[in-house]
């Protein structure tokens, strides 16, 4: 195989995986990796946990060193080198040595861009004050660690309630700090639909985290005795010893744009399914690129380590002439805090609506393992699926245990084009400490499939709200036992008939009215629906029952 000179700009998940895969595929290639920081491969997802003391040793974050790449892979790694220009005609790059301030020129046969995405620093007064940090790399974590170690910090403000923001909240609380979490949008965790976030908000309140939604930052001021004052748009002032900016990331495309490469509408480097840019000799991978959304087919920016690593492997295979392609990104992701796990895969409602894709949805609330085995915890699952075929489009889940397992199963189901009927048939591990004979994935499939087959009509609490505003609210029927209603609450104006008494009390229900039935999680009300339907009543089942109402803050 003729030797190729491959230059890779940027390390971490995308660049480092590309270099390692390329060497395994081509022993003769000349491979150079340029990284402007001092580290080429580190666990950036572990940085919040190092700051919180969960990961005690800093070196445990270092996945691979330049020496390891050189000795095991014969890859020449040059840290402290920033690539500042690309000459596409000459096929060269300009490299700035951060330490010596010298500049050199390097030639390439193939260039791979993996510059990543930079944290968004709001264009506001005081964003550069001492004590205000972003968290992207090892250097950032070192600075935050030094700042916190050098003072008795008691108060922190985290700006942004996404993945990094939530992880930083948990770890700052672990250090004994009082934490305020500011989010300019009307919900935390943008990839999830808002009604799935009730348990998250409850857990934050339980841990005494001051969550402020619809609360953007206007400026940061220097207070007395090195105290910072974070001023929100509503004029609220939040004092802090440290401020963490976690308001998201934007792709680093300055180098690509200056070289005349195509930049997409979302601001990322536009690539095809072989990770090639508009220049066939230049590939791009990782958080800086726009890829196709697996479900909607639209362009998307998805800054996740797993997809970045896979893109690096695809790029390496393409360079070596292998028939590889990147199929698209589903956005499968998970976050945990204070013992709660939230995870999602595929499209959410907002993305499906934006793509003009009609869908149906269902909610289930099941135990993560057999209820008779100690420690069983509830998992709330939301499915989004096509109304005709039943093809699965997206899934979200929240709970204390087993959430990641179920979303991983549903992620593969989406990738293989599975339907909700396939979920009914999914054969999954069962032992009482791990699951149930009817796994939460099966149950989610049963509920959605029942609706699609026409065994019952499924409605949702937001439908109830909308009908109420129009003065056309259906009759509500609660079929829970009285003790359960007393313990958890009820909705005003609801008729209450326990399921065990329903057959003997049918005459209490008007036959000319539309009746929406609910219970605690939707199972008992499903039984009631089947009884009422076969006795000629006009009924529908409120998906997820009273638990779904509580999750969306309506109880």
C-alpha positions in Angstrom: 0.0 0.0 0.0 1.5 3.4 -1.0 2.3 5.5 2.0 0.0 8.4 2.8 0.7 11.5 4.9 -2.3 12.1 7.1 -2.5 15.1 9.3 -5.1 15.2 12.1 -6.1 18.5 13.7 -7.4 17.9 17.3 -7.4 14.9 19.6 -9.8 13.6 22.2 -12.6 11.3 21.1 -12.7 12.0 17.4 -9.1 12.8 16.4 -7.5 10.2 18.7 -9.9 7.4 17.6 -9.2 8.3 14.0 -5.4 8.1 14.5 -5.6 4.8 16.3 -7.9 3.2 13.8 -5.9 4.5 10.9 -2.7 2.9 12.2 -4.4 -0.4 12.7 -5.6 -0.3 9.1 -2.4 1.0 7.5 1.0 0.3 9.0 2.7 2.4 6.3 0.8 5.7 6.7 2.6 8.7 8.1 0.2 10.0 10.8 0.6 13.3 12.6 -1.8 14.6 15.2 -1.7 18.3 16.2 -3.3 19.4 19.5 -3.2 22.9 20.8 -3.7 21.9 24.4 -1.3 19.8 26.4 -3.5 16.6 26.2 -4.5 14.5 23.2 -6.9 12.0 24.8 -8.6 12.6 28.1 -12.0 11.8 29.7 -13.7 15.2 29.3 -17.0 13.6 30.5 -15.3 12.8 33.8 -14.1 16.4 34.5 -17.1 17.3 36.7 -16.5 14.2 38.8 -12.8 15.0 39.3 -13.8 18.4 40.5 -16.3 16.9 42.9 -13.8 14.4 44.3 -15.5 11.3 42.9 -12.5 10.7 40.7 -9.7 11.2 43.2 -6.6 11.0 40.9 -6.2 13.4 38.1 -4.1 11.0 36.1 -7.1 8.6 35.9 -8.7 11.1 33.4 -5.8 10.7 31.0 -6.8 8.1 28.4 -3.6 8.1 26.4 -0.4 10.2 26.3 1.7 11.3 23.4 4.3 8.8 24.4 1.8 6.0 24.3 0.6 7.0 20.8 4.2 7.1 19.6 5.4 3.8 21.2 2.3 1.7 20.5 0.8 3.2 17.4 3.8 5.0 15.8 1.7 8.2 15.6 3.6 11.5 15.9 1.8 13.7 18.4 2.6 17.3 18.6 0.9 19.0 21.6 0.9 22.7 22.1 0.5 23.2 18.4 -2.3 25.2 16.9 -3.2 24.9 13.3 -3.8 28.4 12.1 -4.3 28.0 8.3 -4.9 25.6 5.5 -3.7 26.0 1.9 -5.9 23.7 -0.1 -4.1 24.2 -3.4 -0.7 23.3 -1.9 -2.2 20.8 0.5 -0.3 22.3 3.5 -1.2 23.6 6.9 0.3 26.4 8.9 1.2 25.4 12.5 1.8 27.7 15.4 4.0 26.5 18.2 2.4 27.9 21.3 5.5 27.4 23.4 8.2 28.7 21.0 5.9 31.1 19.1 7.4 29.8 15.9 5.4 28.9 12.8 5.9 25.9 10.4 4.3 24.4 7.4 3.3 20.8 7.1 2.2 19.0 3.9 -0.6 16.5 3.7 -2.1 14.0 1.4 -5.2 13.8 3.6 -6.3 16.3 6.3 -8.7 15.4 9.1 -10.3 18.2 11.1 -11.4 17.4 14.6 -11.4 20.9 16.3 -14.4 20.1 18.5 -16.8 22.6 20.0 -16.0 25.5 22.3 -18.1 26.4 25.4 -20.4 29.4 24.8 -19.3 32.4 26.7 -22.1 34.9 26.8 -21.2 38.3 25.5 -21.9 40.0 28.8 -20.1 42.3 31.2 -17.9 40.5 33.7 -17.7 37.2 31.9 -13.9 37.3 32.2 -13.7 38.1 35.9 -11.6 35.9 38.1 -13.8 33.0 39.4 -15.8 32.7 36.2 -15.1 29.5 34.3 -16.1 27.2 31.5 -15.3 23.5 31.5 -14.0 22.0 28.4 -10.6 20.5 28.9 -8.0 19.5 31.5 -6.6 23.0 31.7 -10.1 24.3 32.6 -10.5 21.7 35.3 -7.1 22.5 36.7 -8.0 26.2 36.9 -11.3 25.5 38.6 -9.7 23.0 41.0 -7.0 25.5 42.0 -9.6 28.2 42.5 -11.8 26.1 44.8 -8.8 24.7 46.6 -7.4 28.2 47.4 -10.5 29.5 49.2 -13.4 28.4 51.4 -16.0 28.6 48.7 -19.6 28.4 50.0 -21.8 29.5 47.1 -21.8 28.7 43.4 -23.8 29.7 40.4 -24.1 27.4 37.4 -25.4 28.9 34.2 -27.1 26.4 32.0 -29.2 23.3 32.9 -27.9 20.9 30.3 -25.7 17.8 30.8 -22.6 19.6 32.0 -24.5 22.1 34.0 -26.4 19.4 35.9 -23.3 17.3 36.5 -21.5 20.4 37.9 -24.4 21.2 40.2 -24.2 17.7 41.7 -20.5 17.9 42.2 -20.5 21.4 43.6 -23.1 20.2 46.1 -20.9 17.3 46.9 -18.2 19.8 48.0 -20.7 21.3 50.4 -21.6 24.4 48.4 -25.0 26.1 48.1 -25.8 26.1 44.4 -28.0 28.2 42.2 -28.8 26.9 38.7 -29.8 29.5 36.1 -31.4 28.5 32.8 -32.7 31.1 30.3 -35.1 28.7 28.7 -38.4 27.5 30.2 -37.1 24.0 30.9 -33.9 22.2 31.8 -32.4 19.4 29.6 -33.4 20.6 26.1 -33.2 17.1 24.5 -36.1 15.9 26.6 -39.7 16.9 26.5 -40.8 19.2 29.4 -43.3 16.8 31.0 -40.6 14.2 31.6 -38.6 16.6 33.9 -40.9 16.7 37.0 -38.7 14.1 38.9 -35.6 16.2 38.0 -37.1 19.4 39.4 -38.3 17.5 42.5 -34.8 16.1 43.1 -33.1 19.4 42.7 -35.5 20.9 45.2 -34.9 18.0 47.6 -31.2 18.7 47.4 -31.8 22.4 48.0 -30.6 23.5 44.6 -32.1 26.9 43.7 -33.3 26.3 40.1 -34.4 29.4 38.2 -35.9 28.8 34.8 -36.6 31.7 32.3 -33.7 33.4 34.0 -30.9 34.6 31.7 -27.7 36.3 32.9 -27.4 40.0 32.2 -24.0 40.6 33.7 -21.5 39.5 36.3 -20.1 42.0 38.8 -17.2 42.0 41.2 -18.6 42.2 44.8 -16.8 42.7 48.1 -14.3 40.3 49.5 -13.8 38.5 46.1 -17.5 37.7 46.0 -19.1 37.7 42.5 -22.6 38.9 41.9 -24.5 37.3 39.0 -27.2 39.7 37.8 -30.1 38.1 35.9 -32.3 39.7 33.4 -35.1 40.1 35.9 -32.7 42.1 38.1 -32.3 39.3 40.6 -28.8 39.1 42.1 -27.1 35.8 43.0 -23.9 36.0 45.0 -21.2 33.4 44.3 -17.7 32.4 45.1 -17.4 30.6 41.7 -19.5 30.8 38.5 -19.6 27.9 36.0 -20.7 28.8 32.5 -22.4 25.7 31.0 -24.7 27.3 28.5 -23.9 24.9 25.7 -21.2 24.7 23.0 -20.7 25.9 19.4 -18.7 24.2 16.7 -15.2 25.5 16.1 -15.2 26.2 12.4 -13.0 29.3 12.0 -10.2 27.3 10.4 -12.5 25.5 8.0 -14.4 28.7 7.1 -11.1 30.5 6.4 -10.1 27.7 4.1 -13.4 28.1 2.1 -14.9 24.8 3.3 -18.7 24.6 3.3 -20.3 25.5 6.5 -23.9 24.4 7.1 -26.9 26.4 8.2 -26.5 25.3 11.8 -22.9 26.5 11.9 -21.1 23.2 11.6 -18.7 21.9 9.0 -20.8 20.2 6.3 -19.8 16.6 5.6 -21.2 13.7 3.6 -21.7 10.2 5.0 -18.0 9.4 4.5 -17.1 12.4 6.7 -15.7 14.3 3.6 -16.0 18.0 3.5 -16.5 20.0 0.3 -12.8 19.4 -0.4 -12.4 15.6 -1.1 -8.9 15.7 0.5 -10.2 17.1 3.8 -12.4 15.1 6.2 -14.0 16.5 9.4 -15.2 14.6 12.4 -16.5 15.2 15.9 -18.4 18.1 17.6 -17.5 20.6 14.8 -19.5 18.8 12.1 -23.1 18.7 10.9 -24.5 15.2 10.5 -27.8 13.8 9.5 -30.4 13.1 12.2 -31.1 9.4 12.0 -34.8 9.8 12.6 -35.7 13.0 10.8 -33.0 13.0 8.1 -32.4 16.7 8.8 -29.0 18.3 9.5 -28.1 18.3 13.2 -25.3 19.3 15.6 -24.9 16.5 18.2 -21.8 17.1 20.4 -21.5 13.6 22.0 -18.4 11.5 22.6 -19.8 8.2 21.2 -20.8 9.6 17.8 -17.5 11.5 17.6 -15.5 8.3 18.2 -17.5 6.4 15.5 -16.9 9.2 13.0 -13.2 9.0 13.7 -13.3 5.3 12.8 -15.4 5.9 9.7 -12.9 8.6 8.5 -10.0 6.2 9.0 -11.6 3.5 7.0 -12.5 5.9 4.2 -8.9 7.1 4.1 -7.8 3.5 3.7 -10.2 2.9 0.9 -12.7 0.8 2.9 -16.4 1.1 2.0 -17.5 2.8 5.2 -20.2 5.4 5.9 -21.6 7.2 8.9 -25.3 6.4 9.2 -26.3 9.5 11.2 -26.8 10.3 14.9 -29.7 9.5 17.1 -28.6 11.7 20.0 -28.6 8.9 22.6 -27.5 10.4 25.9 -27.8 10.0 29.6 -27.2 12.1 32.7 -27.3 11.2 36.3 -27.5 13.4 39.5 -28.4 12.8 43.1 -29.4 9.2 42.4 -31.7 10.1 39.5 -31.1 9.1 35.9 -32.5 10.8 32.8 -31.9 9.4 29.3 -33.2 9.9 25.7 -32.7 8.5 22.2 -34.1 9.5 18.8 -36.3 12.5 18.3 -38.3 14.5 20.8 -41.6 16.2 20.1 -40.0 19.5 19.2 -37.8 17.9 16.5 -40.6 15.8 15.0 -42.8 18.9 14.8 -40.1 20.9 13.2 -39.5 18.2 10.7 -43.2 18.0 9.9 -43.4 14.3 11.0 -46.7 13.2 12.5 -46.4 11.0 15.5 -48.2 9.4 18.4 -47.0 9.0 22.0 -47.5 6.9 25.1 -46.4 7.0 28.7 -45.7 4.1 31.0 -44.5 3.9 34.6 -43.1 0.5 35.5 -40.7 -0.9 38.1 -37.1 -1.5 37.1 -37.2 -5.0 38.4 -39.6 -7.4 40.0 -41.7 -5.7 42.7 -41.3 -8.5 45.2 -37.5 -8.2 45.1 -36.2 -5.4 47.4 -35.3 -2.1 46.0 -37.6 -1.9 43.0 -37.8 1.7 41.6 -40.1 3.3 39.1 -39.0 4.0 35.6 -41.1 6.5 33.6 -40.9 5.9 29.8 -42.2 8.0 26.9 -42.4 6.5 23.4 -42.8 8.5 20.2 -43.9 6.5 17.2 -45.5 6.6 13.7 -49.2 6.5 13.8 -49.5 4.1 10.8 -46.6 1.7 10.9 -45.8 2.0 14.6 -42.1 2.6 13.8 -40.3 3.9 16.8 -39.1 7.5 16.5 -37.9 8.4 20.0 -37.8 7.5 23.6 -37.2 9.2 26.9 -36.9 7.8 30.4 -36.4 8.9 34.0 -36.0 7.0 37.2 -33.6 5.8 39.9 -32.4 2.6 38.4 -32.3 0.7 35.1 -33.0 3.8 32.9 -29.8 3.5 30.8 -30.4 -0.2 30.1 -33.9 0.5 28.7 -32.9 3.5 26.6 -30.0 1.5 25.2 -32.5 -1.2 24.1 -34.7 1.4 22.6 -31.8 3.1 20.9 -30.9 -0.1 19.0 -34.6 -0.7 18.2 -34.7 2.8 16.6 -31.5 2.1 14.7 -32.9 -1.1 13.3 -36.2 0.4 12.3 -38.2 -1.5 14.9 -41.8 -0.9 15.7 -43.8 -0.8 18.9 -45.0 -4.3 18.0 -41.4 -5.5 18.1 -41.1 -4.1 21.6 -44.0 -6.4 22.6 -41.9 -9.4 21.4 -38.5 -8.3 22.7 -36.9 -11.1 24.7 -34.9 -9.5 27.5 -33.0 -10.8 30.5 -35.1 -11.6 33.5 -34.2 -12.4 37.0 -36.0 -10.7 39.9 -33.1 -8.4 40.8 -32.6 -7.3 37.1 -36.1 -7.1 35.5 -39.5 -8.6 35.2 -41.1 -11.2 33.0 -42.7 -8.2 31.4 -39.9 -5.7 31.1 -40.6 -2.0 31.1 -39.6 -2.1 27.4 -42.3 -4.8 26.8 -44.9 -2.8 28.7 -44.2 0.4 26.8 -44.7 -1.7 23.6 -47.9 -3.2 24.9 -49.4 0.1 25.8 -48.5 1.8 22.4 -49.6 -1.3 20.4 -53.0 -1.5 22.2 -53.6 2.1 21.1 -52.5 1.5 17.6 -54.6 -1.6 17.2 -57.7 0.3 18.4 -58.2 -1.6 21.7 -58.6 1.8 23.3 -58.3 5.5 22.5 -55.3 7.2 24.2 -55.4 10.8 25.2 -53.1 13.0 27.2 -53.3 15.6 30.0 -52.5 18.4 27.7 -55.5 17.4 25.6 -57.6 17.7 28.8 -56.1 21.2 29.4 -56.9 22.3 25.9 -60.5 20.9 26.0 -61.0 22.6 29.4 -59.9 26.0 27.9 -62.5 25.5 25.2 -65.2 24.7 27.7 -65.6 21.2 26.3 -63.8 19.1 28.9 -64.8 15.4 29.0 -66.0 13.7 32.2 -63.1 12.4 34.3 -63.3 9.0 35.9 -60.8 7.9 38.5 -60.7 4.1 39.1 -58.1 4.0 41.8 -58.8 2.6 45.2 -59.9 5.2 47.8 -56.7 4.8 49.9 -54.5 5.5 46.9 -56.5 8.6 46.0 -56.2 9.8 49.6 -52.5 9.2 49.7 -51.6 10.9 46.4 -54.3 13.4 45.6 -57.0 13.8 43.0 -58.2 16.2 40.2 -61.3 18.4 41.1 -64.6 17.3 39.7 -63.6 13.7 39.1 -66.0 10.8 39.4 -64.5 8.2 41.6 -65.4 4.5 41.1 -62.8 1.9 42.0 -62.2 -0.7 39.3 -63.5 -3.6 41.5 -66.9 -1.8 41.8 -67.2 -0.5 38.2 -69.3 -3.3 36.7 -71.9 -2.9 39.4 -72.0 0.9 39.2 -72.3 1.4 35.4 -75.6 3.2 35.9 -73.8 6.1 37.6 -72.1 7.0 34.4 -73.9 9.0 31.6 -74.0 7.2 28.4 -74.3 10.4 26.3 -71.0 11.8 27.7 -67.4 11.4 26.7 -65.5 9.8 29.6 -61.7 9.9 30.1 -60.5 7.3 32.6 -57.3 7.4 34.6 -55.7 5.6 37.5 -52.2 5.8 39.0 -50.1 4.8 36.0 -52.6 3.8 33.2 -52.9 0.0 33.7 -56.0 -0.2 35.9 -57.7 2.5 33.7 -56.9 0.4 30.7 -58.9 -2.5 32.3 -61.7 0.0 33.0 -61.6 1.2 29.4 -62.1 -2.3 28.1 -65.1 -2.9 30.4 -66.7 0.4 29.4 -66.1 0.1 25.7 -67.8 -3.3 25.7 -70.8 -1.8 27.5 -71.2 0.9 24.9 -69.6 3.9 26.6 -67.5 6.6 24.8 -64.2 6.3 26.7 -60.5 7.1 26.4 -57.5 6.4 28.5 -55.3 9.1 30.0 -51.8 7.9 29.2 -49.6 7.4 32.2 -52.5 8.2 34.6 -52.1 10.4 37.7 -48.3 9.9 37.7 -48.0 11.6 34.3 -50.1 14.5 35.6 -47.8 14.8 38.6 -44.7 14.7 36.4 -45.9 17.6 34.3 -46.7 19.6 37.4 -50.5 19.5 37.0 -51.4 17.7 40.2 
